[in-house]
Amino acid sequence: MIHLGYGMKKLPPLIELRAFEAAARHLSFKEAATELGVTPTAISHQIRMLEQYCGIALFRRRPRPLSLTQSGARLFPVVRDGLDAFASTLAAIRRHGDRQPLRVTTTNAFASRWLVPRLPRWRKLRPDAPLDVIGTDSVIDLRADDADVAIRYARASPQDGISKRFLGDTFWPICSPHLFASAGQPKKPDDLRRHVLVHCYWSPSDLEAPTWQRWLAVARNKWSDVPDFKDMEHLSFREELHAIEAVIAGQGVGIFSNVLVAQELAAGTLVKAFDVSLPGYFFYVVRTPRHPREKTILAFEKWLQSVI
């Protein structure tokens, strides 16, 4: 038997109530069984269980045709109206849930520079499924229902849900072509002495972060005249988006993901200063199993793959 809450009266199982309602409405175990997709024997068994619970017969089985007893006639409209109320309320809740925006969490930089420019295509494909984009560099807990789906940026597959990789990136030294007018185009790393190195924050725990220190170390494998980091001029930002804007404005040379500056590279607003790069990370779509909006999440996941 099921309990509706602490201190509330017990109710018989819903399956028994549904069997009784269908049988009472049709006055036929056979037709009730057809409606519910079970056997007449199963309907008879469920009604027997309900009668045992009530301690009284609900149907007159003899003589035929089947009819309700006085207690069954008293119970029928209550169960019928109750099941109708359940169905109507659940349908209304489901419609309301389907109209709610799908909450997508991702990093501020990816949201701003990759996802948001592509949102018109999602709205055209799924006008019935608006998105609520939660841009944050904190990891939102999907299991706590703080978001419906996440786009994680990591080196390895996240472990907080079902994850699927859909995109990877590479980091390059990037600058504005207008920077060359004042200081000349860098041809070798030593030319960086004439420019400002633009930095954005990476966690100290990430020993393979794509920083200028790592790039200069890799560059020494190709060139001998690589300047020391301490001898350079620097400009640092906590937010990656601010660092990118500074480089677009011609304030220096930065190390950026080719995914985040793809539009500027294609338009020539930004260019690669050197042909030496650093490995990046991967973007994963992460969801929890058996999510109530799983169909919409899977459609969003498929769409992400299609707009790379």
RAVENDA-V659281 format. One record per residue. N is the residue number from 1. PHI is phi in whole degrees, 0 to 359 (* if undefined). OMEGA is omega in degrees with one decimal (999 if undefined). D_LAST is the distance of its C-alpha to the last C-alpha in Angstrom with 2 decimals. Layout:
# RAVENDA-V659281
{{N & PHI & OMEGA & D_LAST} {N & PHI & OMEGA & D_LAST}}
This chain:
# RAVENDA-V659281
{{1 & * & -177.2 & 51.73} {2 & 253 & 176.8 & 49.16} {3 & 246 & 178.3 & 49.72} {4 & 270 & 178.8 & 48.25} {5 & 163 & -177.5 & 48.99} {6 & 296 & 175.9 & 51.60} {7 & 84 & -179.4 & 54.99} {8 & 268 & -179.1 & 53.99} {9 & 289 & 178.8 & 55.75} {10 & 285 & 175.2 & 54.44} {11 & 235 & 174.6 & 53.06} {12 & 291 & 179.8 & 53.06} {13 & 302 & -179.0 & 49.78} {14 & 300 & -178.2 & 47.66} {15 & 299 & 178.7 & 47.82} {16 & 288 & 178.8 & 51.60} {17 & 293 & 178.7 & 51.42} {18 & 294 & 178.5 & 49.00} {19 & 297 & 179.4 & 51.35} {20 & 297 & -177.6 & 54.33} {21 & 299 & -179.2 & 52.78} {22 & 294 & -179.3 & 51.77} {23 & 293 & 179.7 & 55.16} {24 & 291 & 179.7 & 57.08} {25 & 291 & -179.1 & 55.23} {26 & 273 & -169.1 & 55.80} {27 & 51 & -179.4 & 59.08} {28 & 198 & 174.8 & 57.90} {29 & 293 & -177.4 & 56.41} {30 & 294 & 180.0 & 55.20} {31 & 292 & 175.9 & 53.28} {32 & 297 & 179.6 & 51.84} {33 & 296 & 179.0 & 50.67} {34 & 297 & -179.5 & 48.98} {35 & 296 & -175.1 & 47.17} {36 & 268 & 176.9 & 45.95} {37 & 73 & 177.6 & 45.19} {38 & 230 & 179.7 & 47.86} {39 & 268 & 174.2 & 51.36} {40 & 303 & 178.1 & 54.55} {41 & 298 & 178.9 & 55.79} {42 & 295 & 178.0 & 52.85} {43 & 298 & -180.0 & 53.60} {44 & 300 & -179.5 & 57.28} {45 & 295 & -178.4 & 56.47} {46 & 295 & 178.6 & 54.24} {47 & 289 & 174.7 & 56.94} {48 & 301 & 179.4 & 59.59} {49 & 297 & 179.0 & 57.62} {50 & 294 & 178.4 & 57.40} {51 & 294 & 175.9 & 61.12} {52 & 295 & 179.0 & 61.88} {53 & 297 & -178.0 & 59.89} {54 & 282 & -178.6 & 61.87} {55 & 77 & -178.5 & 65.13} {56 & 201 & 179.0 & 66.02} {57 & 287 & 179.1 & 65.39} {58 & 251 & 178.5 & 62.90} {59 & 233 & 166.7 & 63.63} {60 & 263 & -176.1 & 66.86} {61 & 269 & 179.2 & 66.20} {62 & 225 & -10.9 & 69.74} {63 & 285 & 177.1 & 71.08} {64 & 293 & 3.3 & 68.17} {65 & 281 & 179.5 & 66.17} {66 & 297 & 177.7 & 64.01} {67 & 215 & 180.0 & 64.60} {68 & 273 & 170.3 & 63.85} {69 & 284 & 177.6 & 66.45} {70 & 300 & 178.6 & 67.30} {71 & 292 & 177.9 & 64.95} {72 & 296 & 178.3 & 62.16} {73 & 294 & 177.6 & 62.66} {74 & 288 & -176.4 & 62.51} {75 & 283 & -171.1 & 59.29} {76 & 305 & -177.1 & 57.40} {77 & 297 & 179.0 & 56.63} {78 & 293 & 179.3 & 55.56} {79 & 294 & 179.9 & 53.09} {80 & 302 & -177.7 & 51.88} {81 & 293 & 178.4 & 51.27} {82 & 295 & 178.7 & 49.68} {83 & 295 & 176.4 & 47.17} {84 & 298 & 179.2 & 46.43} {85 & 295 & 175.6 & 45.89} {86 & 303 & -175.9 & 43.53} {87 & 298 & -178.5 & 41.50} {88 & 295 & -178.7 & 41.39} {89 & 293 & 178.9 & 40.45} {90 & 296 & 178.2 & 37.72} {91 & 296 & 179.2 & 36.27} {92 & 295 & 178.0 & 36.37} {93 & 297 & 180.0 & 34.70} {94 & 295 & 178.1 & 31.94} {95 & 298 & 178.8 & 31.39} {96 & 296 & 179.4 & 31.36} {97 & 295 & -179.7 & 28.83} {98 & 293 & -179.6 & 26.48} {99 & 275 & -179.8 & 26.72} {100 & 290 & 177.8 & 25.95} {101 & 299 & 173.4 & 22.58} {102 & 283 & -175.0 & 20.20} {103 & 275 & -177.3 & 20.47} {104 & 246 & 177.6 & 17.28} {105 & 253 & 177.1 & 18.08} {106 & 201 & -179.1 & 16.06} {107 & 290 & 178.4 & 17.08} {108 & 302 & -176.2 & 18.27} {109 & 294 & -178.8 & 16.22} {110 & 292 & 178.2 & 12.78} {111 & 300 & -175.1 & 14.02} {112 & 289 & -168.3 & 15.33} {113 & 260 & 179.7 & 12.95} {114 & 238 & -172.0 & 9.39} {115 & 286 & -175.5 & 10.20} {116 & 302 & 178.2 & 13.20} {117 & 299 & -178.1 & 12.05} {118 & 263 & -175.6 & 9.71} {119 & 300 & 176.9 & 12.65} {120 & 303 & 179.2 & 14.44} {121 & 290 & 175.9 & 12.08} {122 & 293 & -179.7 & 12.82} {123 & 297 & 178.0 & 16.43} {124 & 291 & -179.5 & 16.65} {125 & 286 & -175.7 & 15.49} {126 & 228 & 178.8 & 17.57} {127 & 297 & -179.8 & 20.28} {128 & 274 & -175.1 & 22.32} {129 & 228 & 178.2 & 20.10} {130 & 294 & -180.0 & 19.91} {131 & 250 & 169.7 & 18.25} {132 & 246 & -174.9 & 20.29} {133 & 273 & -179.8 & 18.12} {134 & 254 & 179.1 & 20.23} {135 & 275 & 179.6 & 19.35} {136 & 201 & 176.1 & 21.50} {137 & 269 & 171.8 & 21.77} {138 & 272 & 179.3 & 24.12} {139 & 272 & 179.9 & 23.23} {140 & 279 & -175.9 & 23.95} {141 & 279 & 178.3 & 25.79} {142 & 292 & -177.3 & 24.24} {143 & 290 & 176.2 & 27.50} {144 & 271 & 178.5 & 29.44} {145 & 65 & 175.9 & 27.45} {146 & 279 & 174.7 & 26.38} {147 & 202 & -179.5 & 22.85} {148 & 270 & -176.9 & 21.40} {149 & 208 & -178.1 & 18.12} {150 & 236 & 167.3 & 16.82} {151 & 250 & -177.0 & 13.74} {152 & 266 & 178.9 & 15.69} {153 & 245 & -171.9 & 15.35} {154 & 204 & 176.7 & 17.63} {155 & 277 & -178.9 & 18.73} {156 & 231 & -176.9 & 19.72} {157 & 300 & 178.1 & 18.96} {158 & 299 & -175.3 & 20.46} {159 & 251 & -176.2 & 23.68} {160 & 263 & 178.6 & 24.06} {161 & 170 & 174.9 & 22.52} {162 & 279 & -173.9 & 20.47} {163 & 241 & 178.2 & 17.32} {164 & 221 & -179.4 & 14.25} {165 & 283 & 179.8 & 12.02} {166 & 227 & -176.5 & 8.25} {167 & 198 & 174.8 & 7.45} {168 & 227 & -178.7 & 10.22} {169 & 223 & 177.4 & 11.64} {170 & 224 & -177.5 & 14.77} {171 & 254 & -177.8 & 17.45} {172 & 232 & 168.6 & 19.26} {173 & 289 & -172.4 & 22.34} {174 & 236 & 176.0 & 21.23} {175 & 209 & 175.3 & 23.66} {176 & 277 & 176.8 & 24.45} {177 & 297 & 178.1 & 26.08} {178 & 292 & 178.7 & 28.86} {179 & 296 & -177.4 & 29.84} {180 & 291 & -176.9 & 31.24} {181 & 296 & -177.3 & 33.77} {182 & 267 & -174.5 & 35.64} {183 & 236 & 180.0 & 35.42} {184 & 87 & -178.7 & 34.18} {185 & 289 & 177.8 & 31.07} {186 & 294 & 177.2 & 31.01} {187 & 252 & 177.6 & 31.79} {188 & 216 & -175.1 & 32.68} {189 & 305 & -179.3 & 32.29} {190 & 297 & 178.3 & 35.83} {191 & 292 & 178.6 & 34.78} {192 & 294 & 177.2 & 32.87} {193 & 300 & -177.8 & 36.35} {194 & 274 & -175.2 & 36.22} {195 & 236 & 176.3 & 33.07} {196 & 269 & 174.2 & 32.13} {197 & 273 & -178.9 & 29.72} {198 & 264 & -177.1 & 27.45} {199 & 241 & 166.4 & 26.71} {200 & 232 & -171.1 & 24.88} {201 & 287 & 169.0 & 26.05} {202 & 229 & -178.7 & 25.22} {203 & 300 & 177.2 & 27.26} {204 & 301 & -179.8 & 30.29} {205 & 284 & 178.3 & 29.76} {206 & 272 & -174.6 & 26.56} {207 & 286 & 179.1 & 28.37} {208 & 248 & 179.6 & 25.32} {209 & 298 & -178.2 & 23.75} {210 & 281 & -177.8 & 22.36} {211 & 257 & 176.1 & 25.42} {212 & 296 & 178.4 & 27.51} {213 & 301 & 179.7 & 30.19} {214 & 292 & -178.8 & 28.00} {215 & 295 & 178.8 & 26.71} {216 & 297 & 178.4 & 30.33} {217 & 294 & 177.6 & 31.42} {218 & 292 & -179.3 & 28.88} {219 & 297 & 179.9 & 29.87} {220 & 294 & 175.2 & 33.48} {221 & 286 & -178.5 & 32.71} {222 & 250 & -178.2 & 32.09} {223 & 236 & 178.7 & 34.40} {224 & 264 & -176.0 & 37.82} {225 & 260 & 179.1 & 37.99} {226 & 263 & -177.3 & 35.49} {227 & 291 & 175.8 & 36.90} {228 & 283 & -178.1 & 37.57} {229 & 303 & -175.6 & 35.35} {230 & 290 & -179.2 & 38.47} {231 & 270 & -176.0 & 39.45} {232 & 262 & 173.5 & 36.36} {233 & 266 & -170.9 & 35.87} {234 & 231 & 174.7 & 33.30} {235 & 221 & -171.7 & 31.54} {236 & 244 & 177.8 & 29.99} {237 & 227 & 174.3 & 27.93} {238 & 287 & -177.4 & 27.40} {239 & 265 & 178.6 & 24.16} {240 & 299 & 179.8 & 21.16} {241 & 299 & 179.6 & 20.43} {242 & 291 & 177.8 & 24.00} {243 & 297 & 179.4 & 23.79} {244 & 297 & 179.6 & 20.84} {245 & 296 & 178.4 & 22.90} {246 & 296 & -180.0 & 25.92} {247 & 290 & 176.3 & 24.35} {248 & 301 & -179.6 & 23.07} {249 & 282 & 176.6 & 26.71} {250 & 82 & -176.5 & 28.01} {251 & 270 & 178.5 & 29.65} {252 & 163 & -179.1 & 28.68} {253 & 245 & -178.9 & 26.24} {254 & 239 & 173.9 & 23.71} {255 & 255 & -172.5 & 21.65} {256 & 229 & 175.5 & 18.07} {257 & 290 & 177.2 & 14.61} {258 & 295 & 176.7 & 12.59} {259 & 288 & -175.6 & 9.58} {260 & 284 & -179.2 & 12.12} {261 & 245 & -177.1 & 13.70} {262 & 301 & -177.7 & 11.04} {263 & 296 & -179.6 & 12.34} {264 & 290 & 177.7 & 15.87} {265 & 294 & 179.6 & 15.56} {266 & 294 & -178.0 & 14.38} {267 & 275 & -177.4 & 17.25} {268 & 84 & 177.0 & 19.74} {269 & 292 & 174.0 & 20.53} {270 & 232 & 179.0 & 20.01} {271 & 223 & 174.7 & 20.62} {272 & 279 & -176.8 & 20.84} {273 & 284 & 180.0 & 24.50} {274 & 219 & -178.5 & 24.85} {275 & 262 & 176.0 & 23.21} {276 & 251 & -175.5 & 23.70} {277 & 237 & 175.1 & 20.89} {278 & 238 & 177.8 & 20.82} {279 & 294 & -178.6 & 18.70} {280 & 254 & -175.1 & 16.50} {281 & 233 & 177.8 & 15.47} {282 & 232 & 174.8 & 12.97} {283 & 257 & -178.9 & 11.29} {284 & 237 & 168.6 & 12.88} {285 & 270 & -175.8 & 13.27} {286 & 236 & 177.6 & 17.07} {287 & 220 & 175.9 & 19.53} {288 & 270 & 179.1 & 23.25} {289 & 292 & 175.7 & 24.86} {290 & 57 & 177.5 & 26.52} {291 & 291 & -179.9 & 25.06} {292 & 303 & -179.0 & 26.71} {293 & 248 & -174.5 & 23.42} {294 & 301 & -178.5 & 21.75} {295 & 298 & 178.8 & 20.81} {296 & 293 & 179.1 & 18.92} {297 & 296 & 178.7 & 17.21} {298 & 295 & 176.3 & 16.16} {299 & 294 & 177.6 & 14.88} {300 & 294 & 177.6 & 12.81} {301 & 299 & 177.9 & 11.51} {302 & 296 & 178.5 & 10.71} {303 & 296 & 177.9 & 9.01} {304 & 303 & 179.0 & 6.65} {305 & 298 & -174.2 & 5.84} {306 & 280 & -174.8 & 5.82} {307 & 251 & 178.4 & 3.81} {308 & 297 & 999 & 0.00}}
